[in-house]
Amino acid sequence: MRSSGLTSREWFGWPKGSLQIVSCRDSLRLQLNCAALAIDSRGIAIDLNHPAEQLLGWDFSLRAGRPVAGDPASDRRLQQFIAGAIAAERSATLPSEPVVIVRKETPWLVADAMPVTSFGSDFFSGARFILVLTDMTVRSLPDETRLRMIFSLSAAEGKLAKTLAAGHGIEAAASSLSISRETVRAQLRAIFAKTNTKRQAELSALLARVSLPTRS
């Protein structure tokens, strides 16, 4: 639990004066229904909306203003993604694939990048891109039939893929689908082969791309 002696900025390690907390209903600067952070050339969040603030915790936080993931592998992916987005912003070619942030006790997050020009550059002075975070419990899940058609999945594989897209791990998926963990692993290997992925986090990022809206 948070110490009553710390403000939210101090708790998450934000530099004083570095961020301006805004709410969706009070500002036109972040016109998104999902969580969004404006990232500058140093990789620091110079602005974020209320949904993004609500996601902050031990598994995803701002350290000295920089987005970080608690899971080491997830943080490496996130830092590489942010660095790539900053470098690519100048050529207007943001990373084409989102990254997954694994959380221990809550479903995973999907991190994607959107160009500042999508919202009007005047709204985000100093920002290089918008980091969009989607909580996999509330985002729109891909349609099972669509997944089967796109990746040539069997009916069972399509159900598992949709379950994994919701952020469930192997054990939770097995329980939800009333199948054994061994069956889940066998079907997952088949899904990996058909989607050209090697890890569950990589697969989840791909499935998230299927259900995320197309960038303008």
DOZAMAR-533488 format. One line per 2 residues: number of its first residue (from 1); their letters; for each residue x negated, y negated, z negated of N, C-alpha, C, O, CB. Coordinates in steps of 0.05 Angstrom, whole numbers, m for minus. Glycine has a CB too. Layout:
// DOZAMAR-533488
NUM> A> X:Y:Z:X:Y:Z:X:Y:Z:X:Y:Z:X:Y:Z ~ ...
//
This chain:
// DOZAMAR-533488
1> MR> m17:24:0:0:0:0:m17:m25:0:m40:m25:m10:19:0:m24 ~ m6:m46:11:m21:m71:12:m24:m83:m16:m5:m82:m32:m8:m91:31
3> SS> m47:m95:m21:m50:m110:m46:m35:m136:m44:m36:m150:m24:m80:m115:m51 ~ m21:m142:m65:m5:m167:m65:m22:m192:m64:m13:m214:m58:13:m169:m90
5> GL> m48:m188:m69:m66:m211:m68:m77:m218:m41:m91:m237:m37:m89:m207:m87 ~ m70:m201:m21:m81:m205:6:m58:m213:25:m36:m203:24:m94:m180:16
7> TS> m65:m232:42:m46:m239:63:m49:m218:85:m68:m203:86:m51:m268:74 ~ m29:m217:104:m31:m198:126:m56:m203:143:m67:m183:153:m6:m200:144
9> RE> m64:m228:146:m88:m233:162:m113:m222:148:m130:m209:161:m91:m264:165 ~ m115:m226:122:m139:m216:107:m139:m186:106:m160:m173:108:m139:m228:78
11> WF> m115:m173:103:m113:m145:101:m124:m131:127:m138:m111:125:m84:m136:96 ~ m117:m142:150:m125:m130:175:m151:m142:186:m159:m135:208:m103:m133:195
13> GW> m164:m159:170:m191:m169:178:m190:m190:199:m210:m193:214:m207:m146:187 ~ m169:m206:201:m167:m227:221:m183:m251:213:m180:m259:189:m139:m234:227
15> PK> m199:m263:230:m213:m288:222:m193:m310:218:m173:m312:232:m233:m296:244 ~ m198:m326:198:m179:m348:193:m177:m367:217:m198:m375:228:m188:m364:168
17> GS> m153:m373:224:m149:m392:246:m151:m380:274:m148:m394:294:m167:m414:244 ~ m157:m353:275:m162:m341:302:m137:m332:315:m136:m329:340:m181:m318:299
19> LQ> m115:m329:300:m91:m318:312:m67:m335:305:m65:m348:284:m86:m290:302 ~ m48:m335:323:m23:m349:318:m1:m328:320:5:m319:342:m19:m373:338
21> IV> 10:m321:297:31:m301:297:57:m313:308:66:m334:299:36:m289:268 ~ 69:m299:327:93:m309:340:114:m288:340:108:m264:338:88:m320:368
23> SC> 139:m296:341:162:m278:342:175:m279:369:175:m300:381:182:m284:319 ~ 186:m256:378:199:m256:404:222:m276:406:225:m289:427:210:m228:410
25> RD> 237:m280:384:260:m298:385:252:m327:383:267:m345:390:279:m291:363 ~ 227:m332:374:218:m360:370:200:m370:391:195:m394:392:205:m362:344
27> SL> 190:m353:409:170:m362:428:175:m350:456:185:m328:458:143:m354:419 ~ 169:m366:476:170:m356:504:143:m346:513:140:m337:536:180:m378:522
29> RL> 123:m347:495:96:m340:504:92:m311:508:75:m303:525:76:m350:483 ~ 106:m294:494:104:m265:498:132:m254:504:146:m245:486:91:m251:473
31> QL> 139:m255:530:166:m247:537:168:m217:544:173:m210:567:175:m264:561 ~ 162:m201:524:163:m172:527:179:m160:505:178:m169:482:135:m160:529
33> NC> 194:m138:511:208:m124:490:190:m105:474:196:m98:452:231:m108:502 ~ 167:m98:486:148:m81:472:126:m98:460:124:m122:465:137:m59:491
35> AA> 109:m85:444:87:m98:431:67:m108:451:59:m94:470:74:m80:410 ~ 57:m133:447:38:m145:466:19:m163:451:26:m177:433:53:m160:488
37> LA> m7:m162:460:m28:m179:449:m42:m192:473:m48:m179:493:m48:m163:432 ~ m48:m218:470:m64:m233:490:m93:m230:482:m101:m239:460:m55:m263:492
39> ID> m109:m219:500:m137:m213:494:m155:m232:509:m152:m236:533:m144:m184:502 ~ m175:m244:496:m193:m263:509:m218:m249:520:m220:m225:518:m201:m285:490
41> SR> m237:m264:530:m261:m253:542:m279:m239:523:m297:m224:531:m276:m275:556 ~ m275:m243:497:m292:m230:476:m279:m204:466:m290:m190:450:m297:m249:453
43> GI> m255:m199:476:m240:m175:467:m225:m181:441:m216:m162:428:m259:m153:462 ~ m221:m206:435:m206:m214:411:m177:m221:418:m172:m234:438:m220:m238:397
45> AI> m159:m212:401:m131:m219:404:m126:m248:395:m128:m254:371:m113:m199:388 ~ m120:m265:414:m115:m293:407:m85:m299:403:m78:m321:394:m125:m311:429
47> DL> m69:m279:408:m40:m282:403:m28:m254:403:m38:m236:416:m27:m300:425 ~ m6:m250:389:9:m226:390:38:m231:382:44:m250:368:m3:m205:371
49> NH> 56:m213:390:84:m218:383:92:m200:359:76:m185:349:102:m211:407 ~ 116:m204:351:125:m190:326:124:m159:329:115:m146:311:154:m198:320
51> PA> 133:m148:352:131:m118:354:102:m109:351:98:m87:340:142:m109:381 ~ 83:m124:361:55:m116:358:46:m117:329:32:m100:319:36:m134:375
53> EQ> 55:m138:315:48:m141:287:59:m117:271:47:m108:252:59:m167:275 ~ 83:m107:279:96:m85:264:80:m59:267:83:m41:251:124:m82:274
55> LL> 64:m56:288:49:m32:293:23:m31:278:11:m9:276:43:m29:323 ~ 14:m53:267:m11:m54:253:m11:m36:228:8:m37:212:m18:m83:245
57> GW> m32:m21:225:m34:m3:201:m61:9:201:m80:m1:213:m12:18:202 ~ m64:32:188:m90:45:186:m99:57:213:m123:58:218:m89:67:165
59> DF> m80:66:229:m87:79:254:m91:60:277:m103:67:298:m66:99:261 ~ m81:35:275:m86:15:295:m86:m12:280:m66:m19:267:m65:15:318
61> SL> m107:m27:283:m109:m52:268:m126:m72:284:m135:m67:306:m121:m47:240 ~ m129:m96:272:m146:m116:283:m169:m121:264:m165:m128:241:m130:m143:288
63> RA> m193:m116:273:m217:m119:257:m233:m143:267:m244:m142:290:m234:m93:256 ~ m234:m164:251:m246:m189:261:m233:m198:286:m245:m210:304:m277:m185:266
65> GR> m207:m193:288:m191:m201:311:m191:m182:334:m176:m186:353:m200:m228:320 ~ m207:m161:333:m209:m142:355:m191:m118:350:m192:m107:329:m238:m134:359
67> PV> m176:m109:371:m160:m85:368:m178:m61:364:m196:m57:379:m142:m81:392 ~ m172:m45:344:m188:m20:339:m168:2:331:m147:m3:320:m209:m25:316
69> AG> m176:26:337:m161:50:330:m175:65:308:m200:66:307:m157:68:354 ~ m160:76:289:m172:90:267:m184:116:276:m205:124:265:m151:96:246
71> DP> m173:130:295:m184:155:306:m208:148:323:m206:133:342:m162:170:322 ~ m231:160:317:m256:152:331:m255:156:361:m263:139:376:m279:168:320
73> AS> m244:179:370:m242:184:399:m223:164:412:m228:154:434:m232:212:405 ~ m201:158:398:m182:138:409:m195:111:410:m190:96:429:m157:138:392
75> DR> m211:104:390:m223:78:390:m244:75:413:m246:54:425:m237:73:363 ~ m258:97:418:m277:96:441:m262:91:467:m271:75:483:m293:122:443
77> RL> m240:105:471:m223:101:495:m213:72:496:m213:59:517:m200:121:496 ~ m203:62:473:m192:35:472:m213:14:479:m208:m4:494:m179:30:445
79> QQ> m237:17:466:m258:m3:471:m267:m3:500:m272:m24:512:m281:2:452 ~ m270:21:512:m277:23:540:m255:10:558:m261:m3:578:m282:52:548
81> FI> m231:15:550:m208:4:566:m208:m26:564:m205:m39:585:m181:15:555 ~ m212:m37:541:m212:m67:537:m235:m79:552:m232:m99:566:m213:m74:508
83> AG> m259:m67:550:m282:m77:564:m278:m76:594:m285:m95:609:m307:m61:557 ~ m266:m54:604:m260:m52:632:m240:m72:642:m243:m83:664:m251:m24:639
85> AI> m220:m77:625:m199:m97:633:m210:m125:634:m203:m140:651:m176:m95:613 ~ m228:m131:615:m241:m158:615:m258:m161:640:m257:m182:653:m258:m162:590
87> AA> m274:m141:647:m291:m142:670:m276:m143:696:m283:m157:715:m310:m119:670 ~ m254:m128:697:m238:m126:722:m219:m150:726:m210:m154:748:m222:m100:722
89> ER> m214:m165:705:m195:m187:707:m203:m207:728:m186:m218:742:m193:m202:680 ~ m229:m211:731:m239:m231:750:m233:m222:779:m230:m239:797:m269:m234:747
91> SA> m230:m196:784:m224:m187:811:m195:m178:813:m187:m167:834:m242:m164:818 ~ m180:m184:792:m151:m177:792:m146:m148:797:m126:m140:809:m136:m194:814
93> TL> m163:m131:786:m160:m102:789:m161:m90:761:m181:m77:754:m181:m89:807 ~ m141:m93:745:m140:m82:718:m140:m52:719:m132:m40:739:m116:m93:703
95> PS> m148:m39:697:m149:m9:696:m122:2:704:m101:m7:695:m156:1:668 ~ m122:22:722:m97:33:732:m84:53:714:m60:59:716:m102:46:759
97> EP> m99:64:694:m89:84:676:m88:74:648:m108:62:638:m105:110:678 ~ m66:78:634:m65:71:605:m81:90:588:m90:111:598:m36:70:595
99> VV> m86:83:563:m100:101:545:m82:107:521:m64:91:515:m127:89:536 ~ m87:130:509:m70:139:487:m86:134:461:m109:141:459:m62:168:490
101> IV> m72:123:441:m83:120:414:m70:140:396:m46:138:390:m79:90:403 ~ m85:159:386:m75:180:369:m71:170:341:m89:157:330:m93:205:369
103> RK> m48:175:329:m42:168:301:m35:193:286:m21:211:296:m19:147:300 ~ m44:195:261:m42:220:246:m13:226:238:m4:248:242:m59:219:222
105> ET> 1:207:226:27:212:214:50:200:230:73:203:222:27:202:186 ~ 44:187:251:65:175:268:59:181:297:35:185:304:67:144:263
107> PW> 79:182:315:74:187:343:54:167:355:50:145:345:100:186:359 ~ 41:176:376:19:161:388:28:135:401:52:131:406:5:178:408
109> LV> 8:118:406:13:94:421:1:96:449:m20:110:453:1:69:406 ~ 13:83:468:2:81:495:m6:52:499:10:34:496:22:91:517
111> AD> m32:48:506:m42:21:511:m45:17:541:m58:33:555:m69:16:496 ~ m34:m5:551:m35:m11:579:m43:m41:582:m41:m56:563:m8:m5:594
113> AM> m52:m49:606:m60:m76:610:m43:m89:632:m36:m76:652:m90:m78:618 ~ m36:m114:628:m21:m129:647:m35:m156:652:m46:m167:634:9:m134:638
115> PV> m35:m165:677:m49:m190:683:m34:m214:671:m10:m215:668:m51:m194:713 ~ m50:m233:663:m39:m258:651:m20:m272:671:m1:m285:663:m61:m277:642
117> TS> m27:m269:696:m11:m283:717:18:m273:719:35:m286:730:m24:m280:744 ~ 23:m249:707:50:m239:707:69:m256:691:93:m256:695:51:m210:696
119> FG> 57:m272:672:73:m289:654:69:m318:659:83:m335:647:67:m281:626 ~ 50:m325:675:43:m353:679:19:m360:663:20:m359:638:67:m372:671
121> SD> m3:m367:676:m28:m371:662:m27:m394:641:m42:m394:622:m50:m377:682 ~ m9:m413:645:m7:m435:627:2:m426:599:m5:m439:579:12:m456:637
123> FF> 16:m404:597:26:m394:572:3:m382:555:6:m381:530:48:m373:576 ~ m18:m373:568:m39:m358:554:m66:m370:559:m84:m357:570:m39:m329:561
125> SG> m70:m395:552:m96:m408:556:m117:m393:541:m115:m389:517:m95:m438:547 ~ m138:m384:555:m160:m369:543:m157:m339:544:m177:m325:539:m163:m378:515
127> AR> m134:m329:551:m130:m300:552:m140:m289:578:m137:m302:599:m101:m293:547 ~ m151:m264:578:m160:m251:602:m140:m230:612:m137:m226:636:m187:m238:597
129> FI> m125:m218:593:m104:m199:601:m86:m195:577:m92:m203:555:m116:m172:611 ~ m63:m182:582:m44:m176:561:m46:m146:555:m42:m129:572:m15:m184:569
131> LV> m52:m139:530:m53:m111:521:m25:m104:512:m15:m115:492:m74:m107:498 ~ m13:m85:525:15:m77:519:13:m50:505:1:m31:514:32:m75:544
133> LT> 26:m48:481:26:m24:465:55:m13:464:74:m27:458:16:m29:437 ~ 57:13:471:83:26:470:84:48:450:68:67:453:91:36:498
135> DM> 101:46:430:105:67:411:120:89:424:142:85:435:120:57:385 ~ 108:113:425:120:135:440:146:146:428:159:163:440:101:158:442
137> TV> 154:135:405:180:142:394:203:125:406:226:134:406:181:140:364 ~ 196:102:416:217:83:425:216:78:455:234:66:466:215:57:410
139> RS> 194:86:468:192:80:496:211:98:512:219:119:502:164:82:506 ~ 217:90:536:233:106:554:217:131:563:196:128:575:243:90:578
141> LP> 227:155:557:213:179:564:217:186:593:238:180:604:221:202:546 ~ 198:199:606:201:207:634:223:228:636:226:244:618:175:217:645
143> DE> 237:228:658:258:247:663:245:274:668:226:277:684:276:238:687 ~ 256:295:656:245:322:659:245:331:688:226:343:697:260:342:641
145> TR> 267:326:702:269:334:730:248:320:747:236:331:765:297:328:741 ~ 243:294:740:223:278:755:195:290:751:180:291:769:224:249:746
147> LR> 189:297:726:164:309:720:159:335:736:138:340:746:161:314:690 ~ 180:351:737:178:377:751:173:372:781:158:386:793:204:393:747
149> MI> 187:352:792:184:346:821:156:335:827:143:343:847:205:327:830 ~ 146:317:810:121:303:815:97:323:813:79:322:829:117:280:796
151> FS> 98:339:792:75:356:786:79:386:792:62:403:785:68:353:757 ~ 102:393:804:109:421:811:108:438:786:97:460:786:88:432:831
153> LS> 121:429:764:122:443:739:146:463:739:166:458:753:124:424:716 ~ 143:484:724:165:502:720:185:489:701:179:468:689:156:530:709
155> AA> 209:501:697:228:490:679:217:488:651:221:468:637:254:507:679 ~ 204:510:642:192:510:615:170:489:612:168:476:592:181:538:608
157> EG> 153:487:633:131:468:632:142:439:632:131:422:619:113:472:656 ~ 164:434:646:176:408:647:186:400:619:183:377:611:199:407:667
159> KL> 199:419:605:209:413:578:186:407:559:188:389:543:225:437:568 ~ 165:423:562:141:418:545:129:391:551:121:377:533:121:441:548
161> AK> 126:385:576:114:359:584:129:336:573:118:317:563:112:357:615 ~ 156:337:574:172:316:563:169:314:533:168:292:522:202:320:571
163> TL> 167:337:520:164:337:491:137:325:483:135:309:464:165:366:480 ~ 116:332:498:90:320:493:90:290:498:76:275:485:68:334:509
165> AA> 105:282:518:107:253:525:119:237:503:115:213:501:123:249:551 ~ 134:251:486:147:237:463:127:234:440:134:222:419:171:253:453
167> GH> 103:244:443:82:241:423:79:264:404:64:262:384:88:217:408 ~ 92:287:410:90:310:392:65:326:398:56:328:421:115:328:395
169> GI> 53:338:378:31:355:381:40:383:387:64:388:390:13:355:356 ~ 21:402:388:28:430:395:47:443:375:67:455:383:2:446:396
171> EA> 42:439:349:59:452:329:87:440:330:107:455:328:47:449:301 ~ 89:414:332:115:401:333:130:409:358:155:413:357:112:370:331
173> AA> 116:411:380:128:419:405:139:448:404:161:454:413:108:416:429 ~ 123:465:391:131:493:388:157:495:372:175:510:378:109:510:375
175> SS> 158:479:350:181:479:333:206:468:347:228:479:346:176:463:307 ~ 201:446:362:223:433:376:235:450:398:259:451:402:214:406:388
177> LS> 218:465:412:227:482:434:232:511:426:240:527:442:206:481:456 ~ 228:517:400:233:544:390:216:565:404:226:586:412:263:551:392
179> IS> 191:559:409:173:577:421:147:579:404:143:562:387:166:569:450 ~ 131:599:409:107:602:393:85:582:401:86:571:423:96:631:395
181> RE> 66:578:384:44:560:390:27:572:413:16:557:430:26:555:366 ~ 25:598:414:10:611:436:24:605:463:10:601:483:8:641:431
183> TV> 50:606:463:65:600:488:61:571:496:57:565:519:95:606:484 ~ 61:553:476:57:525:481:29:521:494:26:507:513:60:508:456
185> RA> 9:534:482:m19:531:492:m21:542:521:m35:530:537:m38:546:474 ~ m8:565:526:m9:576:553:5:558:573:m6:553:595:5:604:553
187> QL> 28:547:566:42:528:584:26:502:587:26:490:609:70:522:573 ~ 13:494:566:m3:469:567:m26:473:586:m33:454:601:m13:462:539
189> RA> m39:496:585:m61:501:604:m51:499:633:m65:489:650:m74:529:599 ~ m27:509:638:m16:508:665:m10:479:673:m15:471:695:9:525:667
191> IF> 0:463:653:6:435:658:m20:420:664:m21:403:682:21:423:635 ~ m41:425:648:m67:413:653:m76:418:682:m85:399:696:m88:423:633
193> AK> m74:442:691:m83:450:718:m67:435:739:m78:426:759:m81:480:722 ~ m41:433:735:m23:421:755:m25:390:755:m20:377:776:5:429:751
195> TN> m33:379:733:m35:349:731:m64:339:733:m69:315:733:m23:340:705 ~ m82:358:736:m111:352:738:m120:336:714:m136:317:716:m116:335:764
197> TK> m111:345:690:m120:333:665:m134:355:648:m131:379:654:m96:321:649 ~ m149:347:628:m163:366:612:m157:365:582:m162:384:567:m193:362:616
199> RQ> m146:343:573:m140:339:545:m111:329:541:m100:317:560:m160:320:532 ~ m100:333:518:m73:325:513:m70:295:514:m50:284:524:m63:336:486
201> AE> m90:281:504:m89:251:504:m89:241:533:m74:223:540:m113:239:489 ~ m105:254:550:m106:247:578:m79:253:592:m70:237:608:m129:262:593
203> LS> m67:276:585:m41:283:596:m20:263:588:m3:255:604:m34:311:588 ~ m20:256:562:0:237:552:m2:210:565:18:197:571:m4:233:522
205> AL> m27:201:571:m31:176:586:m19:178:613:m6:159:623:m60:169:587 ~ m22:201:627:m11:205:653:19:205:652:32:192:669:m21:230:666
207> LA> 31:219:633:60:220:631:71:193:624:93:186:632:68:240:609 ~ 56:177:608:65:150:602:67:133:627:85:117:629:46:137:581
209> RV> 47:137:645:47:121:670:72:127:686:83:110:700:22:128:687 ~ 82:152:685:106:160:700:131:144:690:148:136:706:112:190:697
211> SL> 132:139:664:155:125:652:152:95:648:171:81:644:162:138:626 ~ 127:85:650:123:56:647:131:41:671:129:52:694:94:50:640
213> PT> 142:16:668:150:0:691:126:m7:708:103:m10:698:164:m25:683 ~ 130:m10:734:109:m18:753:101:m47:748:118:m64:744:117:m14:782
215> RS> 74:m53:748:65:m80:745:73:m97:769:72:m87:791:35:m81:741 ~ 81:m121:763:87:m140:786:62:m152:796:63:m168:815:107:m161:777
//
